[in-house]
């Protein structure tokens, strides 16, 4: 991984190409509950949500178990191909773009970005974009 993180999304894309397995603890519903605590994941039922930094789809897979109406999965790297393969569901729209390039007119009920922000050089811009697309 590069120290400056300017190209870390490319590195992650390559890593997920090599290791695309989303089973086990790191892809479990239990882990999702732990990393989102105290947020009640049942609140996403019938809601439109986004995941910024979808990676290999391990979080997407588990978000689906809470029955959202729609998920927009945003991933800048080639890992988006892995996520599409790992999580095939008509409720998910996959977008291959960087967080700082998010530009949606519609708003989302909830936006998730788990284990991602610290890898983004322009994290302030990405956080600002996340807040702009959040209805709440």
BAZA-615507 format. One line per 3 residues: their letters; for each residue x, y, z of N, C-alpha, C. Coordinates in pm, 1 decimal, m for minus. Layout:
// BAZA-615507
A	X Y Z X Y Z X Y Z ~ ...
END
This chain:
// BAZA-615507
XXX	84.9 m117.4 0.0 0.0 0.0 0.0 89.1 123.2 0.0 ~ 53.3 219.2 m78.0 131.5 342.3 m86.3 105.8 429.8 36.7 ~ 210.3 489.6 89.4 201.2 569.2 210.8 113.4 692.6 192.2
XXX	122.0 758.1 76.7 47.8 882.6 57.6 m100.9 860.8 29.4 ~ m143.3 740.1 7.7 m282.9 702.6 m15.6 m342.6 762.0 m143.2 ~ m263.9 832.9 m224.1 m319.9 894.1 m344.8 m372.8 788.7 m441.6
XXX	m315.1 673.6 m440.9 m358.5 567.7 m531.6 m405.3 444.0 m454.9 ~ m436.1 457.8 m326.3 m469.2 339.1 m247.9 m595.8 270.6 m297.8 ~ m687.3 344.6 m358.6 m807.8 279.8 m410.3 m771.4 180.3 m521.0
XXX	m667.1 211.2 m598.7 m622.3 117.2 m702.0 m562.5 m7.5 m636.7 ~ m483.7 12.9 m530.3 m426.6 m99.9 m457.5 m536.1 m190.3 m401.8 ~ m639.9 m128.8 m343.5 m750.5 m208.3 m289.9 m820.5 m284.8 m401.1
XXX	m839.8 m220.5 m514.7 m901.1 m288.6 m628.1 m824.9 m413.1 m667.1 ~ m692.6 m402.4 m669.8 m608.4 m517.8 m703.8 m616.9 m625.4 m595.4 ~ m617.6 m583.3 m469.7 m626.9 m679.9 m358.9 m757.3 m758.2 m365.5
XXX	m868.4 m687.9 m391.1 m997.6 m755.6 m396.0 m1008.0 m846.1 m518.0 ~ m932.9 m816.0 m622.7 m927.6 m903.7 m739.5 m861.9 m1036.4 m702.2 ~ m760.4 m1029.3 m616.8 m687.5 m1149.1 m574.1 m764.8 m1224.4 m466.1
XXX	m819.3 m1150.5 m369.4 m893.9 m1210.9 m258.4 m1035.5 m1155.3 m258.9 ~ m1123.2 m1223.1 m329.5 m1260.0 m1173.1 m345.7 m1360.1 m1239.2 m251.7 ~ m1311.7 m1324.9 m164.2 m1399.1 m1398.4 m72.6 m1460.6 m1304.2 30.8
XXX	m1592.8 m1304.1 41.5 m1659.4 m1219.3 141.4 m1732.2 m1303.2 246.9 ~ m1692.1 m1429.2 257.8 m1750.5 m1513.7 362.1 m1666.6 m1500.0 489.4 ~ m1705.5 m1569.4 591.0 m1631.5 m1566.1 716.5 m1660.2 m1439.9 797.1
XXX	m1585.5 m1422.5 902.9 m1610.3 m1312.4 996.6 m1606.8 m1175.6 930.0 ~ m1507.9 m1148.5 841.5 m1492.0 m1015.2 783.0 m1606.0 m979.5 688.7 ~ m1682.8 m1077.6 649.1 m1799.1 m1052.0 565.2 m1929.2 m1087.8 634.8
XXX	m1926.5 m1088.4 766.4 m2042.4 m1136.6 842.3 m2136.6 m1024.7 885.7 ~ m2259.2 m1064.7 909.5 m2360.8 m973.7 962.5 m2321.4 m929.3 1104.2 ~ m2258.6 m1019.5 1176.8 m2212.6 m988.8 1312.2 m2113.0 m872.0 1311.5
XXX	m2018.2 m874.9 1218.6 m1921.9 m765.0 1209.5 m1992.8 m634.6 1172.3 ~ m2086.1 m641.3 1077.2 m2159.9 m520.2 1038.7 m2230.4 m459.7 1159.5 ~ m2294.5 m542.3 1238.6 m2362.6 m493.3 1359.4 m2263.8 m426.2 1454.4
XXX	m2145.7 m487.1 1470.9 m2045.6 m431.4 1561.4 m1994.3 m296.4 1513.5 ~ m1967.0 m284.1 1384.5 m1906.8 m159.5 1336.2 m2008.5 m47.4 1315.5 ~ m2136.4 m81.5 1316.8 m2238.5 23.4 1304.9 m2305.6 55.7 1438.2
XXX	m2272.8 m20.4 1543.1 m2330.7 4.0 1675.7 m2298.0 145.3 1722.2 ~ m2392.1 219.1 1775.7 m2526.0 183.7 1823.2 m2637.2 206.5 1719.8 ~ m2602.1 230.7 1594.3 m2703.5 250.4 1491.8 m2788.9 124.8 1477.6
XXX	m2919.1 143.1 1467.9 m3012.9 32.2 1451.4 m3030.5 4.9 1302.1 ~ m2969.5 m100.5 1253.1 m2974.4 m134.0 1111.1 m3115.9 m163.5 1061.7 ~ m3207.6 m194.2 1152.7 m3346.8 m216.4 1113.2 m3410.4 m89.0 1056.8
XXX	m3349.5 25.1 1083.5 m3401.8 152.2 1031.7 m3388.6 166.3 880.7 ~ m3306.6 81.7 816.1 m3288.5 95.0 671.0 m3395.8 20.2 591.7 ~ m3484.0 m50.5 660.2 m3590.2 m124.1 591.1 m3672.3 m27.0 506.0
XXX	m3689.0 m61.0 378.7 m3766.3 18.2 281.8 m3709.0 158.2 258.3 ~ m3581.8 177.4 286.5 m3517.0 308.0 267.1 m3420.2 300.7 149.8 ~ m3388.3 415.3 94.9 m3287.5 426.3 m9.5 m3156.9 464.1 57.7
XXX	m3055.0 381.1 36.9 m2927.9 403.0 104.1 m2813.5 403.0 3.3 ~ m2699.6 452.3 46.5 m2578.2 449.0 m34.6 m2465.9 391.1 50.0 ~ m2376.5 320.5 m17.9 m2252.2 279.4 47.0 m2138.0 336.7 m35.7
XXX	m2061.9 425.9 25.5 m1947.7 487.9 m40.3 m1824.3 407.4 m2.3 ~ m1764.2 343.1 m102.0 m1650.7 254.0 m78.4 m1697.7 111.0 m63.4 ~ m1767.2 59.6 m162.6 m1829.4 m72.8 m155.5 m1730.0 m188.4 m159.1
XXX	m1609.2 m163.6 m208.9 m1507.4 m268.2 m211.1 m1554.7 m395.0 m278.1 ~ m1538.5 m507.8 m210.5 m1574.0 m638.2 m265.5 m1719.5 m675.3 m242.5 ~ m1794.3 m590.2 m171.2 m1936.4 m614.6 m149.5 m1972.1 m677.1 m16.3
XXX	m1873.6 m690.5 73.6 m1901.7 m759.1 200.9 m2005.1 m686.6 286.2 ~ m2003.1 m552.2 284.5 m2101.8 m475.4 360.2 m2236.4 m477.7 287.0 ~ m2233.7 m461.4 156.5 m2356.7 m464.3 75.1 m2437.3 m591.0 101.8
XXX	m2366.4 m703.6 100.4 m2430.7 m833.5 121.9 m2513.4 m832.5 249.5 ~ m2458.3 m774.8 353.7 m2525.9 m776.0 482.6 m2628.8 m665.1 496.7 ~ m2607.0 m552.3 431.9 m2709.2 m446.7 433.0 m2838.8 m497.4 370.3
XXX	m2826.8 m580.3 268.6 m2945.4 m636.7 202.6 m3033.0 m717.1 297.4 ~ m2974.3 m775.7 400.7 m3052.5 m857.9 494.4 m3145.9 m773.9 580.2 ~ m3131.8 m641.1 571.2 m3220.0 m549.9 645.3 m3325.9 m487.4 553.6
XXX	m3336.5 m536.6 431.7 m3442.8 m505.3 336.8 m3456.1 m358.4 296.5 ~ m3345.8 m296.2 254.5 m3359.6 m159.3 202.7 m3436.0 m162.1 69.7 ~ m3494.9 m49.6 34.1 m3564.5 m39.5 m94.4 m3463.7 m40.8 m208.8
XXX	m3353.4 33.4 m191.0 m3252.2 44.9 m295.6 m3118.8 79.6 m230.3 ~ m3008.8 29.6 m291.5 m2874.4 65.2 m247.5 m2796.5 115.7 m368.3 ~ m2733.5 230.4 m352.2 m2638.0 278.6 m451.1 m2500.4 243.8 m395.8
XXX	m2428.3 157.2 m467.1 m2295.5 112.7 m425.6 m2191.8 190.5 m504.9 ~ m2112.4 269.6 m434.9 m2012.8 355.1 m498.6 m1873.8 300.0 m467.7 ~ m1796.5 274.0 m571.5 m1662.3 218.9 m555.9 m1575.0 270.8 m670.6
XXX	m1460.8 335.6 m638.2 m1376.5 392.2 m742.9 m1284.4 292.3 m813.0 ~ m1259.2 179.3 m750.5 m1159.0 86.4 m804.5 m1223.3 m22.8 m890.1 ~ m1136.9 m107.3 m943.7 m1185.3 m221.2 m1021.0 m1252.8 m324.9 m931.8
XXX	m1247.1 m306.3 m800.6 m1315.9 m396.5 m707.8 m1465.9 m395.1 m731.3 ~ m1516.5 m293.2 m798.2 m1659.9 m288.1 m825.5 m1704.5 m410.9 m904.8 ~ m1614.8 m462.9 m988.7 m1645.7 m585.5 m1063.9 m1660.6 m703.8 m968.3
XXX	m1576.6 m706.3 m866.1 m1582.7 m812.4 m765.4 m1712.5 m801.2 m686.5 ~ m1748.2 m679.2 m646.8 m1872.9 m657.7 m572.3 m1994.1 m700.4 m655.3 ~ m1993.8 m665.0 m782.7 m2105.4 m704.5 m870.7 m2118.2 m856.2 m879.3
XXX	m2005.1 m923.1 m881.3 m2005.6 m1069.1 m888.3 m2048.7 m1129.5 m754.3 ~ m1998.9 m1071.9 m643.9 m2028.4 m1124.3 m510.7 m2171.5 m1098.6 m465.3 ~ m2228.4 m986.3 m506.9 m2361.1 m947.2 m457.3 m2449.1 m910.1 m576.4
XXX	m2517.3 m1007.7 m626.8 m2605.3 m984.7 m741.2 m2747.5 m967.7 m691.0 ~ m2795.2 m844.4 m701.2 m2929.2 m814.7 m651.6 m2983.6 m695.0 m727.6 ~ m3108.3 m702.5 m770.6 m3167.8 m594.4 m849.9 m3189.4 m466.3 m769.6
XXX	m3178.2 m473.0 m637.5 m3192.7 m353.0 m554.1 m3066.6 m266.9 m552.4 ~ m2956.3 m320.3 m606.5 m2828.7 m249.0 m601.0 m2795.4 m188.5 m736.1 ~ m2759.1 m61.0 m733.4 m2705.0 6.8 m851.5 m2558.5 35.1 m822.8
XXX	m2470.9 m17.9 m905.3 m2326.5 m3.5 m886.3 m2275.5 115.1 m968.2 ~ m2198.9 203.3 m902.7 m2139.0 317.8 m970.0 m1988.5 318.1 m946.4 ~ m1913.4 320.8 m1053.8 m1767.5 320.2 m1046.1 m1717.2 464.8 m1047.7
XXX	m1716.0 527.0 m929.2 m1666.6 663.5 m918.4 m1608.6 689.6 m781.1 ~ m1524.0 791.3 m773.1 m1461.4 830.2 m646.5 m1561.3 906.9 m560.2 ~ m1542.3 897.3 m430.5 m1629.6 967.4 m336.3 m1635.8 1116.8 m360.6
XXX	m1522.3 1177.3 m397.6 m1520.3 1322.2 m420.7 m1592.9 1361.2 m549.8 ~ m1627.1 1261.5 m633.0 m1699.4 1288.4 m756.9 m1849.3 1263.8 m745.3 ~ m1895.4 1233.7 m625.4 m2038.6 1212.2 m603.1 m2113.2 1341.7 m634.0
XXX	m2219.1 1328.2 m711.8 m2300.3 1444.4 m745.9 m2442.9 1397.0 m774.7 ~ m2518.7 1375.9 m670.0 m2655.9 1328.8 m682.9 m2752.4 1442.0 m652.1 ~ m2858.5 1450.6 m729.2 m2964.8 1545.4 m696.1 m3057.3 1484.8 m592.0
XXX	m3080.2 1352.4 m602.8 m3168.5 1289.0 m505.8 m3094.2 1267.1 m375.2 ~ m3169.2 1255.9 m270.4 m3112.7 1236.2 m137.7 m3134.8 1093.1 m92.4 ~ m3050.2 1048.4 m2.0 m3058.3 914.1 53.0 m3101.6 921.0 198.8
XXX	m3172.0 817.3 241.6 m3213.6 810.5 382.2 m3093.7 785.6 473.3 ~ m3000.0 702.9 425.9 m2879.8 672.8 503.1 m2762.4 654.5 408.0 ~ m2645.1 699.1 451.9 m2522.6 682.8 374.3 m2419.5 613.9 463.7
XXX	m2364.6 503.7 414.4 m2263.4 428.3 487.3 m2129.3 443.0 416.4 ~ m2024.3 455.2 494.3 m1888.0 455.3 441.9 m1801.3 396.4 553.1 ~ m1789.1 265.2 551.7 m1729.7 192.1 662.5 m1589.0 143.6 628.8
XXX	m1492.3 187.3 707.5 m1354.3 145.5 687.2 m1291.6 204.7 562.7 ~ m1334.9 324.2 525.0 m1293.5 381.8 397.4 m1228.7 519.6 411.6 ~ m1289.3 606.7 487.7 m1252.1 748.4 491.0 m1103.5 769.4 517.5
XXX	m1044.4 692.9 605.4 m902.9 713.4 639.2 m808.0 678.6 525.2 ~ m859.8 621.9 417.2 m776.7 590.3 300.3 m787.6 696.1 189.9 ~ m867.7 798.4 212.1 m896.2 896.0 106.7 m821.6 1026.5 133.4
XXX	m732.1 1066.5 41.6 m657.3 1191.5 62.4 m748.9 1314.0 74.2 ~ m855.5 1318.3 m3.4 m948.1 1432.5 0.1 m1069.2 1399.5 88.3 ~ m1043.4 1343.3 204.5 m1151.6 1295.0 290.2 m1251.3 1404.0 327.9
XXX	m1204.4 1526.6 344.1 m1298.4 1634.5 379.2 m1400.9 1656.1 268.5 ~ m1354.7 1653.0 144.0 m1446.5 1668.5 30.8 m1545.9 1553.1 24.3 ~ m1497.4 1432.6 49.4 m1585.4 1315.8 45.2 m1688.5 1322.6 156.8
XXX	m1647.0 1361.0 275.8 m1742.6 1375.2 386.9 m1846.7 1482.2 355.6 ~ m1802.1 1590.8 297.2 m1894.7 1697.8 259.4 m1996.0 1646.7 157.0 ~ m1949.5 1572.4 57.4 m2039.6 1514.9 m44.0 m2137.5 1417.6 21.2
XXX	m2088.1 1335.5 116.6 m2176.4 1242.3 186.9 m2287.0 1316.9 260.8 ~ m2253.3 1426.4 323.6 m2353.8 1503.3 396.9 m2454.7 1567.3 301.5 ~ m2411.2 1605.3 182.5 m2501.7 1668.7 86.2 m2604.8 1570.4 30.2
XXX	m2571.6 1440.8 25.0 m2665.8 1345.6 m30.8 m2752.3 1279.8 76.4 ~ m2730.2 1314.4 201.6 m2805.1 1257.2 313.4 m2925.0 1345.4 343.5 ~ m3045.2 1286.4 346.0 m3169.3 1360.2 374.1 m3174.9 1414.2 516.1
X	m3124.3 1333.9 609.3 m3141.0 1357.6 750.6 m3091.9 1486.5 793.2
END
